[in-house]
Amino acid sequence: MLNRLLSYAGAALLGGLLAFSPTALAAGGATALPAPATDIPAASAASPQTAVFAGGCFWGVEAVYRHVKGVKSAVSGYAGGPASAADYVLVSTGTTGHAESVEVKYDPAQVSYGELLRIFFSVAHDPTELNRQGPDEGTQYRSSIFYTSDEQRDVALAYIQQLDVANVFRRPIVTKVVKLEGFYPAEAYHQNYLALHPTQPYIVYHDLPKLAALKQQFPDRYTGK
């Protein structure tokens, strides 16, 4: 398993290993995916709402949502396993049932759940990679949507079906939609990691391009905060 906490001694050799762009796998190229045909009306959702997404290393996913207008907070953590094992060293073994995840609290009057899903599938990760993302491999890096309500479940399932029918990816979507049983914040040193370590090779090659894609594909949603 890649030790992301260590800088790569041969960072220059990774120049060709740019972070994936999910839309590079999509038929339409580097453009945002279509908006969800089904969404949760803002009028029916009190503020703030909570969404939880797992898409590989939580550093990049968290950074993406920290830069989305309407998002109040994005916290790296663990979901899918017990509280007793919500520890980075244990989770990294891939045996605890957890996925590295991000809890997103947002104002539905400013950004909808469907739009958060659109960003998740467009720039936050590659939904066609099974139990891995880029150089990171294991079930802890799986693609999952942890829903907090029946409405979220229905919208997520409908959007995956919409993308499947439209054949927007060249490979099948492997994202699982499961009920959130608990979210456990990760250790303090994982929080806001990209902003605190912008020159670390892993961040440079795998996560900064996600922010660039967010700004390019969702200019009206991007905030430089």
C-alpha positions in Angstrom: 0.0 0.0 0.0 1.2 3.5 -0.8 2.3 5.4 2.3 0.8 8.8 1.5 2.3 10.4 4.6 5.9 10.1 3.1 7.1 12.3 0.3 8.2 10.4 -2.8 12.0 10.4 -3.0 11.7 10.2 -6.8 9.0 12.7 -7.2 10.3 13.9 -10.5 9.7 10.4 -11.9 6.0 10.8 -11.3 5.6 13.7 -13.7 3.6 11.5 -16.1 1.3 10.2 -13.3 -1.1 13.0 -13.2 -4.2 12.5 -11.1 -7.0 10.8 -13.0 -9.9 12.8 -14.2 -13.1 10.7 -14.1 -14.3 12.6 -17.2 -11.3 11.4 -19.1 -13.0 8.1 -19.0 -16.3 9.6 -20.1 -17.5 9.8 -23.6 -17.9 13.6 -23.5 -14.3 14.3 -22.4 -13.3 16.8 -19.8 -16.7 18.4 -19.2 -19.1 18.1 -16.3 -21.5 15.3 -16.3 -25.2 15.9 -16.9 -27.2 17.3 -14.0 -29.3 14.7 -12.1 -32.8 14.4 -13.5 -34.1 13.7 -10.0 -33.1 15.9 -7.0 -34.2 16.9 -3.5 -36.1 20.2 -3.7 -34.5 22.9 -1.5 -37.8 23.8 0.0 -38.2 20.3 1.5 -34.7 20.3 3.1 -33.9 22.2 6.3 -30.4 23.7 6.6 -27.8 22.4 7.1 -28.0 19.0 5.5 -25.4 16.2 5.7 -24.0 14.1 2.9 -21.2 11.5 3.2 -19.1 10.4 0.2 -16.2 7.9 -0.1 -14.0 8.1 -3.1 -10.5 7.0 -2.3 -8.1 9.1 -0.3 -10.1 11.5 1.7 -7.6 14.3 1.3 -8.7 15.1 -2.3 -12.4 14.5 -1.8 -12.4 16.8 1.2 -10.5 19.5 -0.6 -13.0 19.4 -3.5 -16.0 20.0 -1.3 -14.3 22.7 0.8 -14.2 24.7 -2.4 -17.9 24.2 -3.3 -20.2 27.2 -2.7 -22.9 26.3 -0.3 -20.8 23.7 1.6 -20.4 24.8 5.2 -17.8 22.1 6.2 -16.1 19.1 4.9 -14.5 16.6 7.3 -12.3 13.6 6.5 -13.2 10.4 8.4 -14.3 6.9 8.3 -17.7 5.2 7.5 -18.9 1.7 7.0 -17.2 0.1 10.1 -17.5 0.2 13.9 -16.5 3.1 16.0 -14.0 0.9 17.9 -11.9 0.5 14.7 -12.1 4.0 13.3 -8.4 4.6 13.4 -6.1 5.4 10.5 -3.6 2.6 11.1 -6.4 0.0 11.5 -8.5 1.3 8.6 -5.4 1.2 6.4 -5.3 -2.6 6.8 -8.5 -2.9 4.8 -10.0 -5.2 7.4 -12.2 -2.9 9.4 -15.1 -2.4 6.9 -14.5 1.3 6.8 -14.0 3.5 3.8 -12.1 6.7 3.9 -15.0 9.2 3.7 -15.9 12.8 3.8 -18.8 14.3 5.7 -20.2 17.3 3.9 -22.5 19.7 5.6 -24.2 22.0 3.2 -27.0 24.6 2.7 -29.6 23.1 0.3 -30.7 26.6 -0.6 -27.3 27.2 -2.2 -26.3 23.7 -3.5 -28.5 20.7 -3.9 -27.7 17.1 -3.0 -27.9 16.2 -6.6 -25.3 18.8 -7.5 -23.0 17.4 -4.8 -23.5 14.0 -6.5 -22.7 15.5 -9.9 -19.4 16.9 -8.5 -18.6 13.6 -6.8 -18.9 11.7 -10.1 -17.4 14.4 -12.3 -14.2 15.5 -10.5 -13.9 14.1 -6.9 -13.0 10.5 -7.9 -13.2 7.8 -10.5 -16.5 5.8 -9.9 -15.3 3.0 -12.2 -12.4 1.8 -10.1 -13.3 -1.1 -7.8 -11.7 -1.0 -4.3 -9.0 1.4 -5.3 -8.3 5.0 -6.5 -5.2 5.7 -8.5 -2.2 4.3 -6.6 -4.2 3.4 -3.5 -5.7 -0.1 -3.3 -8.0 -1.8 -0.8 -11.6 -1.8 0.3 -10.9 1.3 2.4 -10.6 3.2 -0.9 -13.9 2.0 -2.4 -16.4 4.3 -4.1 -19.5 4.6 -1.9 -22.3 7.0 -1.2 -23.5 6.8 2.4 -27.1 8.1 2.5 -28.6 9.8 5.5 -32.2 9.7 4.3 -34.5 7.8 1.9 -34.5 10.8 -0.3 -30.8 10.8 -0.6 -30.8 7.1 -1.4 -33.4 7.5 -4.1 -31.6 10.4 -5.8 -28.2 8.7 -5.7 -29.6 5.5 -7.2 -31.5 7.4 -9.9 -28.4 9.4 -10.8 -26.3 6.3 -11.2 -28.9 4.7 -13.4 -29.1 7.9 -15.4 -25.3 7.9 -16.0 -25.4 4.2 -16.8 -28.2 4.6 -19.4 -26.3 7.6 -20.9 -23.1 5.5 -21.1 -21.1 8.5 -20.0 -18.2 6.3 -18.7 -16.3 3.7 -20.8 -16.3 1.3 -17.8 -19.2 0.3 -15.5 -19.9 2.5 -12.4 -19.0 0.5 -9.3 -20.2 3.0 -6.7 -22.2 1.4 -3.8 -25.2 3.3 -2.2 -25.5 2.2 1.4 -27.1 3.6 4.6 -24.9 5.6 6.9 -24.6 3.8 10.2 -22.0 6.2 11.6 -19.3 8.7 10.6 -16.1 9.0 12.6 -13.8 12.0 12.0 -10.3 11.1 11.2 -7.2 12.2 13.1 -6.5 16.0 13.3 -3.5 15.7 11.0 -5.7 14.5 8.1 -8.0 17.5 8.2 -7.6 20.2 5.5 -4.5 18.3 4.5 -4.3 19.7 0.9 -4.3 23.3 2.1 -1.6 22.5 4.7 0.6 20.4 2.4 0.1 21.8 -1.1 3.6 20.8 -2.3 3.6 17.2 -1.1 4.0 15.1 -4.3 0.9 13.0 -3.7 -1.2 16.2 -3.4 0.5 17.7 -6.4 -0.1 14.8 -8.7 -3.3 13.3 -7.5 -5.4 16.0 -5.7 -4.6 19.5 -7.0 -5.8 18.5 -10.5 -9.2 17.7 -8.9 -9.4 21.3 -7.7 -8.4 22.5 -11.2 -11.1 20.3 -12.7 -13.7 21.7 -10.2 -12.9 25.2 -11.2 -13.0 24.4 -14.9 -16.1 22.3 -15.0 -18.1 24.1 -12.2 -17.0 27.8 -12.3 -20.3 28.9 -10.8 -19.9 26.4 -7.9 -16.2 27.0 -7.2 -15.1 29.2 -4.4 -11.5 29.9 -3.6 -12.0 30.0 0.1 
